[in-house]
Structure formats: structure tokens, C-alpha cells
Amino acid sequence: MSKKLLLFGMALMMAFVFSCKNSPETKAGNTETKPPYTIQLEEIVVPNLPDLHSFTHGIYQDKIVLIGGRTSGLHAFSYTFAHSLSNDSVFVIDTKNWADPQKWTIKSLHFSKIILPNQEDSAKFVTQLQSPQMMKFLDKRVFYSNNAEFYTKNNVLYLYGGLIGGPNKSANSNPTTAPYLTAINLPDIIDLVEGNKALKANSIRQLYDTSFGITGGEIEIMNNKTYLVFGWHYDNANSQQYYSHQIKSFTITDDGTTLTPSAITSWNDGYPNDTDAAVADNGIYRRRDGTMSAMINPANDSNILLYYAGVFKSGATNFTSVVRITDNGAKEIDSNSFTMRSNIYTCQVVPVFSKSRKESYASLIGGITNTTFNAEGAGNYPIKLTEKTAKIIDTIGKSQNFTFVPFTNRISTVCLNAKGELSQYMLADSFPPSKNTYHFKDDSVKAGGALYNGAESELLWTMDSKYLVNGMINYDALIATNKDGATVGYIYGGILSSLPNVLAKGFPANQNGGSLGYSKASNRLFRVKIVPLPQIL
């Protein structure tokens, strides 16, 4: 569900080389270095932004397109939800050439108004959409799907899968995972929403393919191939649900009329997706709702992907291991050599590469933690996360123990060095206190109070492409010309919670976490800035 604007085709910049001679980590001969920066968040109040989480987005020039997602809080374990709480409008945000967000304007259009020339209402034909041969009509339900995988390439937003609501619009019902790849020309949908032009015949293209029927997975482009990683599938019609247990690699040819996928190369953990069992540790790829990012291997500057933790293990707990993905396959980084100790659930990530330091970094912002952080006696930030500073939360013997893994406002950075070693550090900065008062079931969180943020949010990238390399921030080039740091983009939306453990409130008598009223969809907006730490240069 992580799901970000993918950044393509950036040439490697000439690196500005920092001297590391004065680093406190290298003085004593220790090769371990802390991340040389922090991530700072500044809230900007924009009242008209819609409350959304688990949505998709695309950016075209200075316009942001928002599609799908949920308008309620955290869902129940049973995953039945009211269709009426799905976002059923397409929003276009005009940033006025990325001016002050308080000057942004927002327009919207209900999905039923999205009509291609000579195309009938596909709702009449939903039951026919069981094969590619019957795919004659646009299934517009994808416009209110949530937790779809997506990326933007060549001004086209590509959406894979996602959950679409059940047949009963007003009551709770089981969803279905959309078996589609949908391509949306961003300039055309923007013109439609803003009222300027009608859609062209091929403004939206759709391919029926059950291989893409995934929700809660992650997607990235690496070396011109698409990687669809892990995820979950729910088939309401046949009462089936399963994890994919797969990493799928393929290419998509889009000639502006037809979407043509290549043959799919896949790796699995030995458990076919149609035999998944929720009662055992069935495979290291039984994951969803984690975070993944592009990384550059500092050892040889090759491209890799890292998938950070995710859920659910043993039916109700999280993973603590990282999966490393290359063109040749994937490998779990054993928890004995590295354990993820924070930001284990879907959140936004800022990937950073420093050629001069021979390190790559991934800063994960908010979401859910699986440890209790203790900074006492740990030294200055960034603080390395170990069993001493971040002890794993004990959930052994507790029913549905994932309910005891809390939301967090903290930001941590995972570091990869040239030896292939991983480490994780807690940064000093975190989500700031709220500027507004928010009302929840039992109480209100007043302005200045603590709210939990980041899970199922989106990062709206605005960084100049000259500071990007293979989907990562070129730290050396950036700081060479921005010694005080620079804005990366904006974090928007997500699940907003008044409690660290929403599901545990009243559990197990009432599992409807979202309907309990302790969480809601957010419209909070944060400017994201990467700021160097001079003492670690």
C-alpha cells in the first residue's frame, strides 16, 4: 500500500565528497556510521483537503490527482466495511506551481461521471467480467478501490488491484480484490475534473488479469522492470482469501491503446497462494502492509529493493526481517543479523544514497512500531536501535497480539553499508503536535496534543530531479548546493489515531477498530525536509 510516485531514469550525478575524518564513529576505528541527516516535518493546515487513507495518487506538472482510498479509520480484523466509507470521487489539487499549500485549490468529480466515448455504464456488466474476452467495458469500481499498488510513468498513472467494496453500499460487506491493471492519462483526467475537456477514447485503458489482483502489496520499477511484491487477495464471490507469497517481475507495454504484459517471472517461499493458512508461520513472504523502497547497493552501485518487515505472521503478528530483492531473486535478511525495531507497517519512506560515504539510507516516517523505545543513556541522536534501546514488545500468549503493537509518531532510518550490513537508528525528529483540535469517541485531542500519524499516508514528491538517482535522493549532490537541507515533498493523509492501540480498545468484544471512533482518515499535510547533521559530516 505503499505506494509512491516512482522516479525514473535519473543519471548518476557527480558526487560532492565530504570528509569523514572528524566523524566520531570513525575516529575510534569503528566503521559504523550514523545517518548524516534528520527528517523534519512541518504541519501546514489546508482545511479543504479530503480525509483519506490508503488512496492512490499521481502528479502531473503542478497538479495532484487523488483516487480511491478510505474515508473512515482503521478497519476491523474481519475486514468487512461499508461501501459508503470508500472515497468515490476523483480529486484534483492545483498547487499553483507549488505555491504555499494554503493557496492550493481542490476540485472533485464523482466516479460515475467518468465516461469514455461510446461506453455504457459498466455496472450492468460486472458479472460478465470473468475473462479477458469479456472485458469490453470499463469497470469504474476501481475508482473507489483502496490499497491498490500504483506508480506514475510518462504522465500515466498505473493502478494494480486494490480492494473494491461489496455489493451492499450502505452496510458492512466483504470486499473483492480488483483483477485489473488500469492506466489513466493524467492530463486527460485533470481536464475532465476541472471541467475543460471530455475524455478521449483511450484516456483510460484497462486490462483484466488476475495476476494483478493484489492489495496491500508494494510495487517499484527497477532496471526497467516492474516488481509487484507480496500482498493479499480477497475473492468475495468464492469466499476465498490468501496471501500471494510471491515477488512478481514483468514489463508492461503501453502503446496508448492497449496494455500488454510480458511473461511474469516470480519467486515464492514454497507456499502456493491458494493454500495459505492463517494459523501457522507459512512462509517468509506471507506479508502485506509493509514498506518497500529503491536502494543502491553501496558495494557496486547496483540497484536493489528492500522490503521492510510487514504483517501478518502467525495470523496476527508482524515480521521483523527485511527482504532484499535483485534482478536475480530475493533473500530474507535473517533477524539474527538484523531486526526491524520500528516503523514496521505501511508508512512513507525517504530513500537516500551517498556515494562519498558508501552508504544508502531509508527513513521511515510514522506508522506502527513493534518495540518500546528507550533513549536513556543511549547518547546523542540518531540512536541505534538494539534490544537495549528498543526492546521488542512482548505479545506472547496474548490473543490477536497484533492489537498490542502501537502506532508511532517517530522516524527511523535503516542504513545499508558497502559490506551489506544493515542497522537502524531513531532520529530526534518526529511528527509535530497537532495545530487543530480533533474529536474522537470519548474525548477530543486539542491543538498542541499528540496524535498518531503516518500509517497508510502518501508522500507527494516535489524534489528537483537533478538531485535524484535511480529513485533515491543523491545526498552528496543535494547538500553540495543546499547546505541547510531541502524540501523533499509533502506527506498527506493516512490513518489518524487518538490512541496508540486502537484495536486493543474493547478487544475482543468489539473488533470494529474504525467504527469504535478512536481513529479516522486524515487530511493533515506535512512539509518534509531533509536536514544535514553537521557533527556527522
C-alpha positions in Angstrom: 0.0 0.0 0.0 2.8 1.9 -0.1 2.6 3.3 -2.9 4.6 6.4 -4.1 5.4 8.4 -7.1 8.2 6.4 -8.7 11.2 8.3 -10.0 12.7 7.0 -13.2 15.7 7.4 -15.4 17.8 9.7 -13.3 21.5 9.8 -14.3 24.1 9.5 -11.5 25.3 12.9 -10.5 28.8 13.9 -9.8 29.2 13.3 -6.1 30.3 16.1 -3.8 32.8 14.4 -1.4 32.6 15.1 2.3 35.5 14.5 4.6 34.6 11.9 7.3 37.9 12.4 9.2 36.2 14.1 12.1 33.3 11.7 12.4 33.1 10.4 16.0 32.3 7.0 14.6 35.5 6.7 12.5 37.9 8.3 15.0 38.0 5.1 17.1 38.3 2.9 14.1 34.7 1.8 14.1 33.4 1.5 10.5 29.8 2.0 11.6 28.5 5.5 10.8 25.2 7.1 11.7 22.9 8.6 9.1 24.3 12.1 8.4 20.9 13.8 8.3 17.5 14.0 10.0 14.0 14.4 8.6 11.9 17.3 9.8 8.2 17.7 9.4 6.2 20.9 9.4 2.4 20.8 9.5 0.5 23.1 7.1 -3.2 23.4 7.7 -5.2 23.2 4.5 -8.9 22.7 5.6 -10.4 21.7 2.3 -8.2 18.7 1.7 -10.3 15.5 1.8 -9.9 13.0 4.7 -8.3 9.9 3.1 -6.1 6.9 3.7 -5.0 4.0 1.6 -5.5 6.0 -1.6 -3.6 6.3 -4.9 -2.2 9.5 -6.4 -0.4 10.8 -9.4 1.4 14.1 -10.1 1.4 15.9 -13.4 3.3 19.2 -13.5 1.8 21.1 -10.6 -1.4 19.1 -10.3 -2.1 16.3 -7.9 -4.7 13.6 -8.7 -6.2 11.6 -5.8 -8.1 8.4 -6.5 -9.8 5.8 -4.2 -9.0 5.2 -0.6 -11.0 5.1 2.6 -12.8 7.9 4.5 -13.0 6.1 7.8 -10.4 4.9 10.4 -8.6 1.7 11.0 -10.6 -1.3 9.8 -11.6 -4.4 11.8 -9.8 -7.7 11.7 -12.8 -9.2 9.8 -12.2 -6.7 7.0 -15.9 -6.1 6.3 -16.5 -2.4 5.6 -19.2 -0.2 4.4 -19.0 0.7 0.7 -20.3 4.1 1.7 -17.0 4.8 3.5 -14.9 4.4 0.3 -13.8 7.5 -1.4 -15.9 7.6 -4.6 -14.6 10.9 -6.1 -11.5 11.8 -8.1 -9.8 14.9 -6.6 -7.5 17.3 -8.4 -5.4 19.6 -6.4 -4.0 22.7 -8.2 -0.8 23.6 -6.3 -0.5 26.9 -8.2 3.0 25.9 -9.3 3.8 24.5 -5.8 3.0 27.7 -4.0 2.1 27.9 -0.3 -0.3 24.9 0.3 -2.8 27.2 1.9 -3.3 28.7 -1.6 -4.0 25.3 -3.2 -7.4 24.8 -4.8 -9.3 21.5 -4.9 -11.9 20.2 -7.4 -13.6 16.8 -7.4 -15.7 14.6 -9.7 -17.8 11.6 -8.7 -16.6 8.4 -10.3 -19.9 7.8 -12.0 -19.2 10.8 -14.2 -16.1 9.2 -15.7 -17.5 8.2 -19.1 -15.4 7.3 -22.2 -16.9 8.0 -25.6 -19.4 5.3 -26.7 -19.1 3.5 -23.5 -22.0 2.1 -21.5 -22.3 2.0 -17.7 -20.1 -0.9 -16.7 -22.1 -1.6 -13.6 -24.6 -3.5 -15.7 -21.8 -5.8 -16.9 -19.8 -6.5 -13.7 -21.0 -10.1 -13.6 -19.6 -10.7 -17.1 -16.1 -9.6 -16.3 -14.7 -13.0 -15.7 -12.3 -13.3 -18.6 -10.2 -11.1 -20.9 -12.6 -11.8 -23.7 -15.5 -10.3 -21.8 -13.5 -7.2 -20.8 -15.4 -4.8 -23.1 -16.4 -2.2 -20.6 -14.5 0.0 -18.1 -15.1 -1.3 -14.6 -15.3 2.0 -12.9 -15.3 0.4 -9.4 -11.5 0.7 -9.5 -12.1 4.4 -8.9 -13.1 3.8 -5.3 -10.7 0.9 -4.6 -8.3 1.1 -1.6 -4.8 -0.2 -1.0 -4.1 -0.6 -4.7 -0.5 -0.7 -5.9 0.5 2.2 -8.3 3.1 4.3 -9.9 3.4 7.1 -12.5 5.4 6.8 -15.7 5.3 9.1 -18.8 2.3 11.1 -17.3 0.3 7.9 -16.9 -1.0 6.6 -13.6 -0.9 2.8 -13.5 -3.1 1.1 -10.8 -2.8 -2.6 -9.9 -5.6 -4.4 -8.0 -6.9 -2.8 -4.8 -10.0 -3.7 -2.8 -13.4 -2.7 -4.1 -16.4 -2.6 -1.8 -19.0 -5.3 -1.5 -22.4 -5.3 -3.2 -24.3 -3.5 -0.3 -23.5 0.2 -0.5 -24.7 1.2 3.0 -23.9 -1.9 5.1 -20.8 -3.7 6.0 -19.9 -6.3 3.4 -16.9 -8.3 2.2 -14.8 -6.6 -0.5 -13.3 -8.0 -3.6 -9.8 -7.5 -5.0 -9.9 -5.9 -8.4 -8.3 -8.2 -11.1 -7.2 -5.3 -13.2 -4.4 -3.1 -14.4 -5.8 0.3 -15.1 -3.9 3.1 -17.0 -5.1 6.7 -16.6 -3.7 9.5 -18.6 -3.2 12.2 -16.0 -3.6 15.3 -18.3 -6.9 13.9 -19.5 -8.4 13.1 -16.1 -7.3 16.5 -14.9 -9.0 18.2 -17.8 -12.2 16.2 -17.1 -12.3 17.1 -13.4 -11.5 20.7 -13.9 -14.3 20.9 -16.5 -12.2 21.7 -19.5 -12.4 18.7 -21.8 -14.2 15.4 -22.2 -12.2 12.2 -22.1 -10.8 10.7 -25.2 -11.5 7.1 -26.2 -8.2 5.8 -24.8 -7.8 8.2 -21.9 -8.3 5.2 -19.6 -7.2 1.7 -20.5 -7.9 -1.4 -18.6 -6.6 -5.0 -18.7 -8.3 -7.9 -17.0 -5.6 -10.1 -15.5 -5.9 -12.0 -12.2 -2.2 -11.9 -11.8 -2.6 -8.3 -10.8 -5.4 -8.9 -8.3 -3.4 -7.9 -5.3 -4.0 -5.4 -2.4 -1.7 -4.3 0.3 1.5 -5.2 -1.6 4.2 -3.0 -2.8 5.4 -2.0 -6.3 8.5 -0.5 -7.7 10.3 -0.1 -11.0 13.9 -1.4 -11.1 16.1 -1.7 -14.2 13.0 -1.1 -16.4 11.1 -4.0 -14.9 8.0 -3.8 -12.6 8.2 -5.6 -9.3 4.9 -6.5 -7.6 5.8 -7.7 -4.2 3.8 -9.7 -1.7 0.2 -8.7 -0.8 -3.2 -10.2 -0.2 -6.2 -11.3 -2.3 -9.9 -11.4 -1.3 -12.4 -13.1 -3.6 -15.8 -12.3 -2.2 -17.7 -14.3 -4.9 -15.9 -17.5 -4.0 -15.3 -16.7 -0.3 -11.5 -17.1 -0.7 -8.7 -15.0 0.8 -5.0 -15.7 0.6 -1.5 -14.1 0.5 0.4 -14.1 -2.7 3.6 -15.4 -1.2 5.2 -14.1 -4.4 7.5 -11.5 -5.9 6.5 -10.9 -9.5 8.6 -9.3 -12.1 7.4 -8.2 -15.6 7.2 -5.4 -18.0 4.1 -3.6 -19.4 4.0 -2.3 -23.0 1.5 0.6 -23.3 1.1 1.9 -26.9 -1.6 4.4 -25.8 -4.4 2.0 -26.8 -3.6 -1.5 -25.5 -1.8 -2.7 -22.3 0.4 -5.8 -23.0 2.2 -7.5 -20.1 5.2 -9.7 -20.6 5.5 -13.1 -19.2 5.8 -12.9 -15.4 8.9 -14.1 -13.6 8.1 -14.9 -10.0 9.8 -16.1 -6.8 7.9 -17.6 -3.9 8.6 -19.1 -0.5 7.3 -22.5 -1.2 3.7 -21.9 -0.3 1.2 -21.6 -3.2 -1.1 -18.7 -2.7 -4.2 -20.8 -2.9 -3.3 -23.0 0.0 -2.3 -20.2 2.5 -3.3 -20.9 6.1 -3.6 -18.2 8.7 -2.8 -20.4 11.7 0.9 -21.1 11.1 4.1 -19.4 10.1 3.5 -20.3 6.5 6.4 -18.7 4.6 8.6 -15.7 4.8 6.7 -14.0 2.0 3.3 -14.1 3.8 3.3 -10.3 4.0 1.3 -7.3 3.4 1.1 -3.7 4.7 4.8 -3.3 4.8 7.0 -0.6 3.2 9.5 -1.1 0.3 11.9 1.3 -1.3 14.5 1.5 -4.1 18.1 1.3 -2.8 21.5 1.5 -4.3 24.0 -1.2 -3.2 27.0 0.8 -2.0 29.3 -2.0 -2.7 28.9 -1.8 -6.5 26.3 1.0 -7.2 23.8 -1.6 -8.5 20.0 -1.2 -8.0 18.2 -3.3 -5.4 14.9 -3.2 -3.5 14.5 -3.5 0.3 11.1 -4.6 1.8 10.9 -3.6 5.5 9.0 -6.0 7.8 5.2 -6.0 7.2 2.3 -8.1 8.5 0.9 -10.7 9.2 2.9 -13.6 10.7 1.1 -16.4 12.6 -2.2 -14.8 11.6 -1.9 -11.7 13.7 1.7 -10.5 14.3 4.4 -8.7 12.4 7.6 -9.7 10.7 10.9 -8.2 12.0 13.1 -9.2 9.0 14.0 -7.4 5.7 13.8 -8.9 2.3 16.4 -7.9 -0.3 15.4 -8.1 -3.9 17.6 -8.0 -7.0 17.1 -8.9 -10.7 18.2 -12.4 -9.9 15.9 -13.2 -6.9 15.2 -12.3 -3.3 16.7 -13.2 0.1 15.4 -12.7 3.6 17.9 -10.9 5.8 17.8 -13.1 8.9 16.5 -11.5 12.1 19.6 -12.8 13.9 21.8 -10.4 11.9 19.3 -7.5 11.7 15.9 -6.9 13.4 13.5 -4.2 12.3 12.6 -2.4 15.5 10.3 0.4 14.4 8.1 1.6 11.5 7.1 -2.0 10.5 3.8 -1.1 9.0 2.9 0.8 5.8 4.3 4.3 6.0 6.2 6.7 3.8 9.9 6.3 3.1 12.6 8.7 2.0 15.4 6.8 0.3 18.8 8.4 0.3 22.2 7.5 -1.3 25.7 8.8 -0.5 28.4 7.7 -2.9 31.1 9.5 -0.8 30.1 7.7 2.4 29.4 4.4 0.5 26.0 4.1 2.3 22.3 4.0 1.4 19.6 5.0 3.8 15.8 4.7 4.1 14.0 7.0 6.5 10.6 5.6 7.5 8.0 8.1 8.8 5.4 7.1 11.4 3.1 4.1 11.1 3.4 1.3 13.6 6.2 0.2 15.9 7.0 -3.2 17.4 9.3 -2.1 20.2 9.4 0.2 23.3 12.0 2.9 22.6 14.3 3.9 25.4 16.7 6.7 24.8 18.1 6.9 28.4 21.8 6.5 28.4 21.9 5.9 24.7 23.9 9.0 23.7 23.0 11.6 21.1 20.6 11.2 18.3 20.5 9.4 15.9 20.3 6.5 18.4 21.0 2.9 17.2 18.1 0.6 17.8 19.1 -2.5 19.7 17.5 -4.8 22.3 18.6 -2.3 24.9 17.2 0.9 23.3 14.2 -0.7 21.5 13.0 -3.9 23.2 10.6 -6.0 21.3 7.1 -5.7 22.7 6.1 -8.9 24.5 2.9 -10.3 22.9 3.4 -13.9 23.6 0.2 -15.6 24.8 -2.0 -12.6 24.0 -4.9 -13.2 21.8 -4.7 -11.4 18.4 -1.4 -10.0 19.6 -1.1 -7.5 16.7 -3.5 -5.4 18.6 -0.8 -4.7 21.1 1.6 -3.3 18.5 1.1 0.5 18.7 1.1 3.4 16.3 4.1 5.6 16.4 5.0 9.2 15.5 8.7 8.5 15.4 11.0 8.5 12.4 13.8 5.9 12.0 16.4 5.4 9.3 17.6 2.0 8.1 21.3 2.1 6.9 23.0 -0.2 4.4 26.8 -0.1 4.1 29.2 -1.4 1.5 29.6 -4.7 3.4 25.9 -5.4 3.1 25.3 -4.8 6.8 22.0 -3.2 8.0 21.4 -1.1 11.0 18.5 1.1 12.2 18.6 4.5 14.0 15.9 6.5 15.7 16.0 10.2 14.6 15.5 13.1 17.0 12.6 14.5 15.0 9.0 13.1 14.8 5.5 14.2 13.8 4.8 17.6 15.5 1.8 18.2 17.8 -1.4 19.0 16.0 -2.3 22.5 15.1 -6.1 21.7 15.2 -8.5 20.1 17.6 -9.7 16.6 16.6 -12.8 15.0 18.1 -12.9 11.2 18.8 -15.4 9.0 20.5 -14.6 9.5 24.2 -12.6 12.7 24.1 -11.1 15.4 22.0 -7.4 15.9 21.2 -6.9 19.7 21.5 -4.4 21.7 19.4 -1.0 21.0 20.7 -1.8 17.5 21.7 -0.3 14.2 20.4 -1.9 12.3 17.6 -0.6 9.2 15.8 0.2 9.6 12.1 1.8 8.2 9.1 0.2 4.8 8.5 -1.3 4.5 5.0 -0.3 8.0 4.1 1.2 9.2 0.8 4.4 11.2 0.0 3.8 13.8 -2.7 7.3 14.2 -4.1 8.4 17.8 -5.2 12.2 17.4 -5.2 14.1 18.7 -8.2 15.0 15.7 -10.4 18.6 16.8 -10.6 19.0 15.6 -7.1 17.6 12.2 -7.8 19.4 9.0 -8.8 17.5 5.7 -9.5 14.6 6.7 -7.3 16.8 7.9 -4.4 18.0 11.3 -3.2 21.6 11.9 -4.2 22.7 13.2 -0.8 26.1 14.4 -1.9 24.8 16.5 -4.8 21.9 17.8 -2.7 24.0 19.0 0.2 26.7 20.4 -2.0 24.2 23.1 -3.2 21.8 23.1 -0.2 24.0 23.1 2.9 21.0 23.7 5.2 18.9 20.9 3.6 15.9 20.9 1.2 12.2 20.0 1.0 11.5 16.5 -0.4 7.8 16.9 -0.7 4.6 16.6 1.4 3.2 13.8 3.5 -0.6 13.8 3.2 -3.5 11.8 4.6 -3.3 8.4 6.3 -4.8 6.9 9.4 -5.1 9.4 12.3 -5.4 7.9 15.7 -6.0 9.3 19.2 -4.6 6.1 20.8 -1.5 4.0 20.2 -3.6 0.8 20.3 -6.9 1.4 18.7 -7.8 -2.2 18.1 -7.0 -3.2 21.7 -9.7 -0.8 22.9 -12.6 -3.0 23.8 -11.0 -6.1 22.2 -12.0 -8.8 21.8 -15.7 -7.9 22.4 -15.7 -5.4 19.6 -13.2 -5.8 16.7 -14.5 -2.9 14.6 -11.5 -0.7 15.1 -12.5 2.0 12.7 -16.1 2.2 13.9 -15.1 2.4 17.5 -14.3 6.1 16.8 -10.8 6.2 18.1 -9.2 6.7 14.6 -10.2 8.4 11.4 -9.0 9.2 8.0 -6.7 12.2 8.0 -6.3 15.4 5.9 -3.2 16.6 7.6 -0.4 17.8 5.4 3.3 18.0 6.4 6.2 19.6 4.6 9.1 17.0 4.6 12.6 18.4 4.8 15.9 16.5 4.8 18.4 18.4 7.1 22.1 17.5 7.4 23.7 16.9 10.8 27.0 18.8 10.8 28.6 16.7 13.5 28.3 13.6 11.3 29.6 15.1 8.1 
